[in-house]
């Protein structure tokens, strides 16, 4: 589910992100961990881009592991597709200026990777 809590409580500066930052933040989710790494390298000092790049990387790695583990049941592909559609929706939200937080992943990123 998409958690659209106010950004001030999340501690991530979504308010005031430029159009360029929103576009790069959305691109971070297109190929999950692969584009997340690319955007993380290009992020510079932008906390907005770093947060979304890390969230994309962590989510992508988790999704990849789950898909590989469930591929023997022939449902790994379905879960992978649904997970990818979820982050594409998140990319759309970011591009339109709305917050996108993956519930458990966002907390992990905020508490462990954004220091």
Sine and cosine of phi, psi and omega as CSV:
sin_phi,cos_phi,sin_psi,cos_psi,sin_omega,cos_omega
0.00,0.00,0.44,-0.90,0.01,-1.00
-1.00,-0.05,0.85,-0.52,0.02,-1.00
-1.00,-0.08,0.92,-0.40,-0.03,-1.00
-0.94,-0.34,0.79,0.61,0.04,-1.00
-0.95,0.32,0.37,-0.93,0.04,-1.00
-0.84,0.54,0.63,-0.77,-0.10,-0.99
-0.94,0.35,-0.43,0.90,0.00,-1.00
-0.90,0.44,-0.61,0.80,0.00,-1.00
-0.96,0.27,-0.42,0.91,0.01,-1.00
-0.98,0.17,-0.37,0.93,0.01,-1.00
0.99,0.17,0.19,0.98,0.00,-1.00
-0.93,-0.36,0.80,-0.59,-0.10,-0.99
-0.98,0.22,0.98,0.21,0.08,-1.00
-0.98,0.22,-0.54,0.84,-0.02,-1.00
-0.94,0.34,0.76,-0.65,0.03,-1.00
1.00,0.03,0.13,0.99,0.06,-1.00
-0.93,0.36,0.70,-0.71,-0.01,-1.00
-0.96,0.30,0.21,-0.98,0.05,-1.00
-0.87,0.49,-0.64,0.77,0.02,-1.00
-0.89,0.45,-0.68,0.73,0.03,-1.00
-0.91,0.42,-0.65,0.76,0.02,-1.00
-0.90,0.43,-0.63,0.77,0.04,-1.00
-0.90,0.43,-0.72,0.69,0.02,-1.00
-0.91,0.42,-0.62,0.79,0.05,-1.00
-0.88,0.47,-0.63,0.78,0.04,-1.00
-0.94,0.35,-0.63,0.77,0.01,-1.00
-0.89,0.46,-0.51,0.86,-0.01,-1.00
-0.84,0.54,-0.45,0.89,-0.07,-1.00
-1.00,-0.05,-0.19,0.98,-0.13,-0.99
-0.87,0.50,-0.75,0.66,0.05,-1.00
-0.89,-0.46,0.56,0.83,0.00,-1.00
0.69,0.72,-0.92,-0.38,-0.17,-0.99
-0.91,0.41,-0.51,0.86,-0.03,-1.00
-0.92,0.38,-0.79,0.61,0.03,-1.00
-0.96,0.28,-0.43,0.90,0.08,-1.00
-0.88,0.47,-0.67,0.74,0.04,-1.00
-0.90,0.43,-0.67,0.74,0.01,-1.00
-0.87,0.49,-0.72,0.70,0.00,-1.00
-0.93,0.35,-0.58,0.81,0.04,-1.00
-0.88,0.48,-0.64,0.77,0.04,-1.00
-0.91,0.41,-0.59,0.80,-0.04,-1.00
-1.00,0.05,-0.08,1.00,-0.17,-0.99
-0.92,0.40,-0.52,0.85,-0.06,-1.00
0.91,0.42,-0.81,-0.59,-0.02,-1.00
-0.99,-0.16,0.10,1.00,-0.07,-1.00
-0.96,0.28,0.93,-0.37,0.04,-1.00
-0.91,0.41,-0.56,0.83,0.03,-1.00
-0.86,0.52,-0.78,0.62,-0.01,-1.00
-0.92,0.38,-0.64,0.76,0.01,-1.00
-0.88,0.47,-0.67,0.74,0.00,-1.00
-0.88,0.48,-0.76,0.65,-0.06,-1.00
-0.94,0.34,-0.54,0.84,0.08,-1.00
-0.91,0.42,-0.73,0.68,0.01,-1.00
-0.91,0.42,-0.65,0.76,0.01,-1.00
-0.88,0.47,-0.66,0.75,0.03,-1.00
-0.90,0.43,-0.67,0.74,0.00,-1.00
-0.90,0.44,-0.77,0.64,-0.04,-1.00
-0.89,0.45,-0.72,0.69,0.01,-1.00
-0.89,0.46,-0.68,0.74,-0.01,-1.00
-0.89,0.46,-0.66,0.75,0.02,-1.00
-0.91,0.41,-0.70,0.71,0.03,-1.00
-0.88,0.48,-0.71,0.70,-0.01,-1.00
-0.89,0.45,-0.66,0.75,0.02,-1.00
-0.89,0.46,-0.71,0.70,0.00,-1.00
-0.89,0.45,-0.71,0.71,0.00,-1.00
-0.89,0.46,-0.67,0.74,0.01,-1.00
-0.90,0.44,-0.66,0.75,0.02,-1.00
-0.91,0.41,-0.69,0.73,-0.01,-1.00
-0.91,0.41,-0.55,0.84,-0.04,-1.00
-1.00,-0.09,0.03,1.00,-0.03,-1.00
-0.92,0.40,-0.45,0.89,0.02,-1.00
-0.94,0.35,-0.33,0.95,0.05,-1.00
-1.00,-0.06,0.03,1.00,-0.01,-1.00
0.91,0.42,0.31,0.95,0.09,-1.00
-0.92,-0.39,-0.04,1.00,0.02,-1.00
-0.88,0.48,-0.63,0.78,0.00,-1.00
-0.92,0.40,-0.66,0.75,0.00,-1.00
-0.91,0.42,-0.70,0.71,0.02,-1.00
-0.90,0.43,-0.64,0.76,0.04,-1.00
-0.88,0.48,-0.69,0.72,0.01,-1.00
-0.91,0.42,-0.70,0.71,0.02,-1.00
-0.90,0.43,-0.64,0.77,0.04,-1.00
-0.91,0.42,-0.61,0.79,0.03,-1.00
-0.94,0.35,-0.64,0.77,0.06,-1.00
-0.89,0.45,-0.58,0.81,0.04,-1.00
-0.87,0.48,-0.72,0.69,-0.01,-1.00
-0.97,0.26,-0.42,0.91,0.13,-0.99
-0.91,0.41,-0.61,0.79,0.11,-0.99
-0.89,0.45,-0.65,0.76,0.06,-1.00
-0.89,0.46,-0.63,0.78,0.05,-1.00
-0.88,0.47,-0.65,0.76,0.06,-1.00
-0.88,0.48,-0.70,0.71,0.02,-1.00
-0.87,0.50,-0.71,0.71,-0.01,-1.00
-0.89,0.45,-0.70,0.71,-0.03,-1.00
-0.88,0.47,-0.55,0.84,0.02,-1.00
-1.00,0.06,0.06,1.00,0.09,-1.00
1.00,-0.02,0.19,0.98,0.02,-1.00
-0.99,-0.16,0.48,-0.88,0.00,-1.00
-0.96,0.28,0.50,-0.87,0.05,-1.00
-0.65,-0.76,0.91,-0.42,0.01,-1.00
-0.78,-0.63,0.83,-0.56,0.10,-1.00
-0.99,0.12,0.89,-0.45,-0.26,-0.97
-0.68,0.73,-0.88,0.47,-0.07,-1.00
-0.98,0.19,-0.62,0.78,-0.04,-1.00
-0.90,0.43,-0.67,0.74,-0.02,-1.00
-0.88,0.48,-0.66,0.75,0.04,-1.00
-0.90,0.43,-0.67,0.74,0.02,-1.00
-0.88,0.47,-0.73,0.69,-0.01,-1.00
-0.89,0.46,-0.74,0.67,-0.04,-1.00
-0.88,0.47,-0.66,0.75,-0.08,-1.00
-1.00,0.09,-0.43,0.90,-0.12,-0.99
-0.89,-0.45,-0.47,0.88,-0.12,-0.99
-0.92,-0.39,-0.19,0.98,-0.07,-1.00
-0.97,-0.25,0.48,0.88,-0.04,-1.00
-1.00,-0.06,0.00,0.00,0.00,0.00
